[in-house]
Amino acid sequence: MSGPRNVTVSDGRTARLDCDVDGFPDNISVDWIFNTGVVASTSSEVPEVETRPRYRVDRHTSSFTVVNASTQDAGTYTCSAYNGLGASAAASAYLNVTCMLAHQLVT
């Protein structure tokens, strides 16, 4: 597993976290976790999270995106992969969302 890297975006922008997962068997599922809860998953067994419609995961690449990011989205995201046979791996990255208004007031 090649875990995601820390990302900084301005509020209102789209943030993307990549998680490169490879293993055997190749029916690997990936969950993205934020504040101890799954917010997106490649698994068909995990329903789409209705409370965070701006969170999306690409079922083919396991990339996770936050559309129209806000400061409430800032924090640690964990990419957790498992193959259904008990093997798992996880890696985390920090999403920093900067406020455009703060930048405008400083300049």
C-alpha positions, 0 to 999 in steps of 0.5 A: 500500500502506498498511502495518501499524502497530506494535502492543503486546499482553499475552501470551496476547492476539491481535495483529492487523496490517493491511496494505491492498494495492491494485494491478493486476492485482488478483490480489495475493498477500501474504506476512507475514515474521518473522525472514526467513521467510514465516510466513503468505501469501494465496497458495495456492502457499505451504502453511500453515506447520505450525510456527506454527499460531497465525499466520493471514492473512485471504486477503481483507483480508491482515490477519495475526493472532497468536493467544495471543501470547507474548514469542517472537512479538515483533519486526518483521513485514513485509507483502510484496505482489506482483502476479505481474508483477514489481511488489512493495511491502513495509512493516513494523511491530513487534509488542511483547508485554508479559508480564502477570507483569511487570505484576503484580509491578510493581503 
